[in-house]
């Protein structure tokens, strides 16, 4: 194939549009809205027309307004996960089944899967909003003790000979 053939092939090939690399508030709004509704950044960025995760992280480093919007979306995402935890815990329709003898049995696989789903969401929510959903840890030491009212201490020397 000559140079003309290669050149002709390029002009008929469909050009791909790349991921957005320039920050726009419209894209930032979509990312934050979808995160607040429970979607992960990884999943959002996998969609056509969305920037890569690394590009989102660059935008976060460069734009204070987007960084604040993103932080609020993460907090909302943690709240969404907390609500999902309640839904999973309250859903019990598949927790039991009736065996061939008519006896009601616990479906341990479904219960274990629900526990795993709850635990995963609890862990993630605790990382996204540690003050709200994290475990309170007391490390120990004077800073963890309740304040004590200081009292005046009087030193009295007793003569043992008396």
N, CA, C and O of each residue as an XYZ file, in Angstrom:
648
protein
N       0.860     -1.162      0.000
C       0.000      0.000      0.000
C       0.905      1.224      0.000
O       1.841      1.315      0.794
N       0.617      2.172     -0.905
C       1.423      3.385     -1.026
C       0.994      4.429     -0.020
O       0.093      4.218      0.791
N       1.670      5.566     -0.101
C       1.397      6.667      0.811
C      -0.010      7.199      0.609
O      -0.654      7.650      1.556
N      -0.503      7.143     -0.671
C      -1.848      7.648     -0.922
C      -2.896      6.807     -0.215
O      -3.873      7.346      0.303
N      -2.708      5.489     -0.186
C      -3.666      4.586      0.455
C      -3.756      4.832      1.955
O      -4.847      4.828      2.526
N      -2.617      5.045      2.585
C      -2.611      5.312      4.024
C      -3.301      6.629      4.313
O      -4.058      6.737      5.278
N      -3.053      7.614      3.502
C      -3.644      8.926      3.707
C      -5.157      8.855      3.522
O      -5.914      9.471      4.272
N      -5.585      8.104      2.523
C      -7.018      7.979      2.260
C      -7.701      7.249      3.410
O      -8.834      7.577      3.762
N      -7.016      6.248      4.007
C      -7.593      5.497      5.122
C      -7.825      6.385      6.344
O      -8.803      6.208      7.070
N      -6.938      7.320      6.561
C      -7.077      8.203      7.710
C      -8.261      9.134      7.559
O      -8.949      9.421      8.539
N      -8.510      9.606      6.363
C      -9.591     10.572      6.187
C     -10.962      9.933      6.327
O     -11.916     10.616      6.701
N     -11.089      8.645      6.038
C     -12.389      7.981      6.153
C     -12.612      7.372      7.532
O     -13.739      7.022      7.878
N     -11.550      7.244      8.318
C     -11.705      6.653      9.656
C     -12.475      7.623     10.551
O     -12.302      8.840     10.487
N     -13.320      7.042     11.378
C     -14.118      7.837     12.299
C     -13.216      8.302     13.437
O     -12.555      7.489     14.083
N     -13.190      9.604     13.681
C     -12.340     10.111     14.755
C     -13.045      9.941     16.096
O     -14.252     10.151     16.218
N     -12.264      9.560     17.087
C     -12.800      9.372     18.430
C     -12.753     10.696     19.168
O     -11.798     11.464     19.055
N     -13.793     10.936     19.914
C     -13.736     12.099     20.798
C     -13.176     11.617     22.121
O     -13.614     10.605     22.668
N     -12.210     12.350     22.621
C     -11.573     11.966     23.874
C     -12.385     12.403     25.072
O     -13.436     13.033     24.951
N     -11.873     12.058     26.207
C     -12.506     12.468     27.455
C     -12.296     13.969     27.620
O     -11.301     14.522     27.152
N     -13.245     14.622     28.290
C     -13.053     16.053     28.531
C     -11.846     16.295     29.431
O     -11.653     15.603     30.431
N     -11.045     17.275     29.067
C      -9.889     17.599     29.892
C      -9.986     19.014     30.445
O      -9.251     19.378     31.363
N     -10.880     19.800     29.894
C     -11.076     21.163     30.391
C     -12.222     21.173     31.385
O     -13.282     20.599     31.136
N     -12.000     21.828     32.508
C     -13.019     21.909     33.540
C     -14.210     22.716     33.047
O     -14.053     23.799     32.482
N     -15.406     22.174     33.268
C     -16.631     22.946     33.068
C     -17.506     22.724     34.298
O     -17.514     21.637     34.876
N     -18.234     23.751     34.687
C     -19.100     23.625     35.849
C     -20.213     22.617     35.584
O     -20.678     21.949     36.507
N     -20.640     22.505     34.330
C     -21.705     21.553     33.992
C     -21.264     20.118     34.284
O     -22.028     19.338     34.852
N     -20.044     19.769     33.901
C     -19.538     18.418     34.167
C     -19.350     18.225     35.674
O     -19.666     17.164     36.212
N     -18.837     19.250     36.348
C     -18.656     19.165     37.801
C     -19.996     18.935     38.494
O     -20.085     18.148     39.437
N     -21.036     19.621     38.027
C     -22.374     19.457     38.612
C     -22.887     18.036     38.440
O     -23.465     17.463     39.364
N     -22.674     17.465     37.253
C     -23.125     16.090     36.985
C     -22.373     15.108     37.878
O     -22.979     14.214     38.468
N     -21.067     15.272     37.977
C     -20.256     14.380     38.818
C     -20.746     14.436     40.262
O     -20.963     13.398     40.888
N     -20.916     15.629     40.782
C     -21.307     15.779     42.188
C     -22.727     15.294     42.441
O     -22.994     14.698     43.485
N     -23.634     15.535     41.518
C     -25.003     15.052     41.674
C     -25.043     13.529     41.699
O     -25.712     12.937     42.546
N     -24.333     12.900     40.781
C     -24.328     11.441     40.730
C     -23.654     10.841     41.962
O     -24.084      9.799     42.457
N     -22.603     11.491     42.458
C     -21.968     11.004     43.683
C     -22.922     11.132     44.865
O     -23.016     10.223     45.690
N     -23.625     12.251     44.950
C     -24.571     12.458     46.052
C     -25.692     11.433     46.020
O     -26.301     11.136     47.047
N     -25.964     10.888     44.826
C     -26.991      9.855     44.680
C     -26.418      8.449     44.820
O     -27.090      7.470     44.495
N     -25.176      8.345     45.304
C     -24.621      7.050     45.657
C     -23.643      6.430     44.684
O     -23.061      5.391     44.997
N     -23.436      7.017     43.524
C     -22.520      6.411     42.553
C     -21.068      6.709     42.929
O     -20.763      7.763     43.488
N     -20.197      5.782     42.619
C     -18.775      5.989     42.887
C     -18.165      6.837     41.769
O     -18.654      6.849     40.639
N     -17.104      7.533     42.106
C     -16.405      8.329     41.102
C     -15.875      7.437     39.995
O     -15.897      7.821     38.825
N     -15.402      6.259     40.344
C     -14.891      5.310     39.336
C     -15.959      4.982     38.311
O     -15.692      4.974     37.110
N     -17.167      4.712     38.783
C     -18.260      4.358     37.874
C     -18.674      5.554     37.013
O     -18.942      5.402     35.822
N     -18.724      6.721     37.610
C     -19.098      7.927     36.862
C     -18.091      8.186     35.757
O     -18.472      8.463     34.619
N     -16.809      8.098     36.083
C     -15.753      8.394     35.121
C     -15.635      7.330     34.026
O     -15.002      7.572     32.998
N     -16.224      6.179     34.230
C     -16.190      5.128     33.200
C     -17.174      5.425     32.069
O     -17.069      4.833     30.995
N     -18.121      6.326     32.291
C     -19.130      6.638     31.275
C     -18.550      7.500     30.163
O     -17.614      8.270     30.378
N     -19.126      7.357     28.965
C     -18.743      8.194     27.828
C     -19.019      9.655     28.157
O     -20.014      9.984     28.802
N     -18.136     10.510     27.712
C     -18.316     11.935     27.902
C     -17.894     12.444     29.266
O     -18.009     13.637     29.547
N     -17.405     11.547     30.122
C     -16.958     11.956     31.451
C     -15.428     11.945     31.498
O     -14.788     11.160     30.798
N     -14.852     12.810     32.318
C     -13.387     12.838     32.411
C     -12.856     11.620     33.157
O     -13.603     10.912     33.833
N     -11.573     11.393     33.024
C     -10.936     10.309     33.777
C     -10.859     10.713     35.248
O     -10.966     11.891     35.589
N     -10.674      9.720     36.106
C     -10.519     10.017     37.532
C      -9.322     10.933     37.775
O      -9.394     11.860     38.582
N      -8.236     10.671     37.081
C      -7.043     11.492     37.289
C      -7.308     12.941     36.890
O      -6.766     13.861     37.504
N      -8.137     13.153     35.866
C      -8.474     14.518     35.469
C      -9.337     15.184     36.544
O      -9.150     16.362     36.848
N     -10.277     14.436     37.118
C     -11.110     14.982     38.194
C     -10.215     15.379     39.370
O     -10.417     16.434     39.970
N      -9.241     14.552     39.698
C      -8.342     14.869     40.801
C      -7.500     16.112     40.492
O      -7.200     16.892     41.395
N      -7.120     16.299     39.233
C      -6.409     17.519     38.853
C      -7.301     18.738     39.038
O      -6.865     19.773     39.543
N      -8.564     18.599     38.620
C      -9.510     19.712     38.787
C      -9.686     20.046     40.266
O      -9.755     21.215     40.643
N      -9.758     19.014     41.095
C      -9.912     19.246     42.538
C      -8.716     20.012     43.109
O      -8.878     20.869     43.978
N      -7.531     19.699     42.619
C      -6.331     20.375     43.098
C      -6.282     21.831     42.638
O      -5.659     22.670     43.288
N      -6.942     22.129     41.514
C      -6.837     23.463     40.918
C      -8.000     24.388     41.245
O      -7.848     25.606     41.145
N      -9.151     23.860     41.632
C     -10.353     24.687     41.748
C     -10.969     24.572     43.143
O     -11.510     23.528     43.505
N     -10.883     25.649     43.920
C     -11.406     25.645     45.286
C     -12.915     25.444     45.325
O     -13.419     24.741     46.201
N     -13.632     26.040     44.404
C     -15.093     25.920     44.382
C     -15.513     24.489     44.094
O     -16.413     23.960     44.747
N     -14.866     23.860     43.122
C     -15.174     22.462     42.805
C     -14.796     21.561     43.972
O     -15.514     20.610     44.279
N     -13.673     21.854     44.625
C     -13.238     21.050     45.766
C     -14.297     21.089     46.881
O     -14.584     20.061     47.495
N     -14.873     22.262     47.141
C     -15.910     22.399     48.159
C     -17.189     21.665     47.730
O     -17.823     20.987     48.538
N     -17.553     21.805     46.473
C     -18.734     21.114     45.941
C     -18.557     19.595     46.026
O     -19.488     18.872     46.380
N     -17.374     19.130     45.704
C     -17.042     17.704     45.748
C     -17.119     17.181     47.181
O     -17.637     16.091     47.424
N     -16.599     17.967     48.131
C     -16.648     17.561     49.543
C     -18.089     17.430     50.019
O     -18.417     16.486     50.739
N     -18.949     18.358     49.632
C     -20.377     18.276     50.003
C     -21.032     17.048     49.352
O     -21.875     16.394     49.967
N     -20.647     16.742     48.123
C     -21.194     15.566     47.436
C     -20.765     14.287     48.147
O     -21.552     13.348     48.262
N     -19.524     14.244     48.623
C     -19.043     13.070     49.372
C     -19.822     12.901     50.666
O     -20.159     11.779     51.043
N     -20.112     14.001     51.351
C     -20.903     13.917     52.574
C     -22.308     13.402     52.269
O     -22.849     12.580     53.008
N     -22.887     13.885     51.188
C     -24.211     13.406     50.785
C     -24.164     11.940     50.397
O     -25.110     11.193     50.649
N     -23.065     11.529     49.785
C     -22.903     10.132     49.412
C     -22.849      9.254     50.658
O     -23.410      8.158     50.661
N     -22.192      9.711     51.702
C     -22.146      8.967     52.966
C     -23.554      8.853     53.555
O     -23.928      7.795     54.062
N     -24.336      9.934     53.493
C     -25.726      9.886     53.964
C     -26.545      8.900     53.148
O     -27.372      8.170     53.695
N     -26.317      8.879     51.841
C     -27.007      7.935     50.965
C     -26.687      6.503     51.382
O     -27.578      5.655     51.446
N     -25.410      6.235     51.666
C     -25.008      4.894     52.095
C     -25.674      4.519     53.410
O     -26.086      3.373     53.593
N     -25.783      5.482     54.330
C     -26.442      5.213     55.612
C     -27.911      4.849     55.396
O     -28.437      3.960     56.066
N     -28.564      5.524     54.474
C     -29.961      5.196     54.165
C     -30.068      3.808     53.523
O     -31.001      3.055     53.801
N     -29.103      3.485     52.665
C     -29.094      2.149     52.059
C     -28.916      1.065     53.117
O     -29.504     -0.011     53.009
N     -28.110      1.343     54.134
C     -27.899      0.377     55.217
C     -29.232      0.037     55.865
O     -29.521     -1.131     56.122
N     -30.037      1.049     56.126
C     -31.356      0.810     56.731
C     -32.244     -0.016     55.810
O     -32.932     -0.931     56.264
N     -32.233      0.300     54.522
C     -33.048     -0.457     53.562
C     -32.623     -1.925     53.513
O     -33.470     -2.819     53.504
N     -31.326     -2.170     53.483
C     -30.825     -3.549     53.433
C     -31.192     -4.288     54.715
O     -31.628     -5.439     54.673
N     -31.013     -3.624     55.850
C     -31.310     -4.259     57.137
C     -32.801     -4.556     57.283
O     -33.179     -5.569     57.872
N     -33.645     -3.678     56.750
C     -35.091     -3.871     56.871
C     -35.648     -4.874     55.862
O     -36.729     -5.423     56.073
N     -34.933     -5.114     54.786
C     -35.402     -6.046     53.745
C     -35.190     -7.479     54.213
O     -34.052     -7.912     54.394
N     -36.275     -8.211     54.407
C     -36.147     -9.573     54.939
C     -36.931    -10.603     54.135
O     -37.092    -11.737     54.587
N     -37.419    -10.239     52.965
C     -38.282    -11.171     52.225
C     -37.565    -12.444     51.797
O     -38.208    -13.486     51.667
N     -36.259    -12.394     51.575
C     -35.528    -13.581     51.132
C     -34.727    -14.233     52.254
O     -33.966    -15.168     52.006
N     -34.891    -13.751     53.482
C     -34.106    -14.284     54.597
C     -34.504    -15.709     54.982
O     -33.704    -16.449     55.553
N     -35.722    -16.081     54.671
C     -36.192    -17.437     54.979
C     -36.816    -18.062     53.743
O     -37.206    -17.373     52.801
N     -36.899    -19.369     53.773
C     -37.548    -20.110     52.696
C     -38.227    -21.336     53.303
O     -37.941    -21.719     54.437
N     -39.106    -21.929     52.552
C     -39.791    -23.142     53.003
C     -39.162    -24.333     52.300
O     -39.098    -24.377     51.072
N     -38.695    -25.303     53.090
C     -38.049    -26.477     52.501
C     -39.107    -27.443     51.953
O     -40.307    -27.181     52.034
N     -38.641    -28.551     51.401
C     -39.536    -29.535     50.767
C     -40.518    -30.177     51.743
O     -41.537    -30.726     51.323
N     -40.221    -30.114     53.048
C     -41.114    -30.677     54.067
C     -42.066    -29.632     54.655
O     -42.832    -29.929     55.572
N     -42.011    -28.410     54.123
C     -42.890    -27.362     54.612
C     -42.359    -26.613     55.823
O     -43.077    -25.811     56.420
N     -41.120    -26.863     56.187
C     -40.514    -26.174     57.338
C     -39.863    -24.869     56.884
O     -39.231    -24.805     55.829
N     -40.029    -23.844     57.696
C     -39.395    -22.565     57.382
C     -37.935    -22.620     57.825
O     -37.630    -22.972     58.964
N     -37.036    -22.265     56.902
C     -35.595    -22.308     57.159
C     -34.976    -20.932     56.890
O     -35.472    -20.156     56.074
N     -33.887    -20.658     57.594
C     -33.144    -19.416     57.363
C     -32.246    -19.609     56.150
O     -31.538    -20.610     56.044
N     -32.279    -18.647     55.238
C     -31.398    -18.677     54.079
C     -30.102    -17.965     54.481
O     -29.964    -16.752     54.322
N     -29.161    -18.751     55.005
C     -27.928    -18.193     55.551
C     -27.110    -17.433     54.516
O     -26.432    -16.463     54.857
N     -27.161    -17.853     53.272
C     -26.406    -17.165     52.215
C     -26.935    -15.750     52.009
O     -26.148    -14.815     51.866
N     -28.240    -15.582     51.992
C     -28.838    -14.259     51.812
C     -28.536    -13.365     53.020
O     -28.207    -12.189     52.866
N     -28.653    -13.935     54.215
C     -28.374    -13.169     55.428
C     -26.909    -12.729     55.450
O     -26.617    -11.583     55.794
N     -25.992    -13.618     55.092
C     -24.565    -13.285     55.069
C     -24.270    -12.218     54.021
O     -23.468    -11.316     54.262
N     -24.912    -12.316     52.862
C     -24.700    -11.315     51.799
C     -25.221     -9.952     52.265
O     -24.588     -8.930     52.004
N     -26.349     -9.928     52.940
C     -26.890     -8.666     53.464
C     -25.949     -8.069     54.500
O     -25.723     -6.860     54.519
N     -25.407     -8.915     55.353
C     -24.456     -8.445     56.366
C     -23.222     -7.852     55.692
O     -22.729     -6.804     56.111
N     -22.726     -8.507     54.661
C     -21.568     -8.005     53.925
C     -21.881     -6.659     53.276
O     -21.061     -5.743     53.327
N     -23.048     -6.534     52.672
C     -23.451     -5.273     52.037
C     -23.539     -4.152     53.068
O     -23.096     -3.032     52.813
N     -24.111     -4.454     54.230
C     -24.211     -3.451     55.293
C     -22.820     -3.066     55.785
O     -22.519     -1.879     55.915
N     -21.975     -4.047     56.058
C     -20.634     -3.777     56.575
C     -19.803     -2.952     55.590
O     -19.074     -2.048     55.999
N     -19.910     -3.258     54.302
C     -19.163     -2.507     53.292
C     -19.614     -1.048     53.268
O     -18.786     -0.141     53.178
N     -20.911     -0.825     53.348
C     -21.425      0.544     53.339
C     -21.070      1.285     54.624
O     -20.767      2.478     54.589
N     -21.107      0.585     55.759
C     -20.716      1.214     57.027
C     -19.253      1.654     56.967
O     -18.916      2.768     57.369
N     -18.401      0.785     56.471
C     -16.986      1.099     56.383
C     -16.766      2.314     55.473
O     -16.044      3.247     55.824
N     -17.404      2.280     54.297
C     -17.218      3.366     53.334
C     -17.758      4.684     53.879
O     -17.112      5.722     53.736
N     -18.929      4.654     54.499
C     -19.496      5.877     55.080
C     -18.582      6.417     56.174
O     -18.438      7.631     56.315
N     -17.959      5.524     56.953
C     -17.064      5.981     58.029
C     -15.814      6.640     57.467
O     -15.214      7.480     58.136
N     -15.409      6.281     56.260
C     -14.243      6.907     55.636
C     -14.625      8.220     54.963
O     -13.828      9.158     54.937
N     -15.838      8.293     54.420
C     -16.288      9.515     53.742
C     -16.660     10.615     54.728
O     -16.403     11.792     54.477
N     -17.257     10.238     55.835
C     -17.687     11.204     56.850
C     -17.332     10.657     58.230
O     -18.216     10.237     58.976
N     -16.043     10.659     58.575
C     -15.612     10.025     59.825
C     -16.194     10.660     61.080
O     -16.449      9.961     62.060
N     -16.409     11.962     61.067
C     -16.970     12.597     62.261
C     -18.416     12.177     62.482
O     -18.883     12.110     63.619
N     -19.114     11.900     61.410
C     -20.530     11.550     61.504
C     -20.741     10.041     61.633
O     -21.569      9.605     62.432
N     -20.008      9.240     60.862
C     -20.245      7.802     60.805
C     -19.079      6.951     61.282
O     -19.185      5.725     61.309
N     -17.967      7.576     61.661
C     -16.801      6.820     62.108
C     -16.957      6.364     63.548
O     -17.790      6.871     64.299
N     -16.136      5.397     63.907
C     -16.120      4.918     65.285
C     -15.413      5.947     66.153
O     -14.381      6.499     65.773
N     -15.980      6.191     67.309
C     -15.331      7.101     68.254
C     -14.297      6.293     69.010
O     -14.622      5.290     69.646
N     -13.065      6.728     68.939
C     -11.967      5.998     69.557
C     -11.366      6.848     70.661
O     -10.978      7.994     70.435
N     -11.292      6.284     71.849
C     -10.620      6.945     72.962
C      -9.218      6.377     73.049
O      -9.047      5.174     73.249
N      -8.232      7.211     72.905
C      -6.855      6.753     72.877
C      -6.305      6.586     74.278
O      -5.473      5.709     74.509
N      -6.736      7.384     75.197
C      -6.245      7.298     76.568
C      -5.334      8.462     76.875
O      -4.763      9.079     75.977
N      -5.208      8.747     78.129
C      -4.362      9.856     78.535
C      -5.202     10.975     79.117
O      -6.429     10.889     79.178
N      -4.530     12.012     79.536
C      -5.191     13.112     80.226
C      -6.206     13.823     79.341
O      -7.214     14.316     79.846
N      -5.968     13.889     78.033
C      -6.887     14.590     77.141
C      -8.243     13.906     77.050
O      -9.238     14.559     76.737
N      -8.303     12.612     77.314
C      -9.553     11.869     77.206
C     -10.342     11.838     78.503
O     -11.483     11.376     78.518
N      -9.753     12.326     79.600
C     -10.434     12.307     80.889
C     -11.312     13.547     81.036
O     -10.998     14.603     80.487
N     -12.407     13.418     81.776
C     -13.234     14.595     81.995
C     -12.468     15.620     82.819
O     -11.586     15.259     83.598
N     -12.802     16.897     82.650
C     -12.078     17.919     83.416
C     -12.337     17.771     84.910
O     -13.445     17.437     85.329
N     -11.326     18.019     85.690
C     -11.422     17.919     87.145
C     -11.246     19.324     87.715
O     -10.338     20.059     87.325
N     -12.120     19.677     88.635
C     -12.001     20.986     89.269
C     -10.774     20.982     90.161
O     -10.582     20.082     90.978
N      -9.968     21.977     89.993
C      -8.764     22.068     90.811
C      -9.140     22.595     92.189
O      -9.935     23.526     92.320
N      -8.561     21.990     93.201
C      -8.810     22.419     94.572
C      -7.489     22.814     95.201
O      -6.422     22.318     94.841
N      -7.602     23.721     96.151
C      -6.415     24.138     96.867
C      -6.014     23.022     97.826
O      -6.837     22.510     98.584
N      -4.753     22.661     97.778
C      -4.240     21.613     98.653
C      -3.415     22.286     99.740
O      -2.512     23.073     99.455
N      -3.733     21.969    100.974
C      -3.004     22.545    102.109
C      -2.101     21.472    102.680
O      -2.521     20.341    102.921
N      -0.886     21.842    102.885
C       0.094     20.907    103.432
C       0.159     21.124    104.947
O       0.380     22.241    105.415
N      -0.034     20.059    105.693
C       0.001     20.135    107.154
C       1.071     19.174    107.634
O       1.083     17.998    107.270
N       1.968     19.694    108.456
C       3.037     18.863    109.025
C       2.649     18.518    110.445
O       2.375     19.405    111.254
N       2.625     17.256    110.746
C       2.248     16.774    112.075
C       3.512     16.368    112.803
O       4.344     15.614    112.298
N       3.619     16.885    113.982
C       4.778     16.557    114.808
C       4.506     15.213    115.463
O       3.544     15.100    116.222
N       5.317     14.180    115.202
C       5.063     12.867    115.765
C       5.313     12.799    117.271
O       4.905     11.828    117.908
N       5.949     13.767    117.838
C       6.245     13.750    119.264
C       5.060     14.188    120.090
O       5.029     13.910    121.289
N       4.129     14.829    119.536
C       2.977     15.304    120.289
C       1.895     14.308    120.376
O       0.858     14.575    120.984
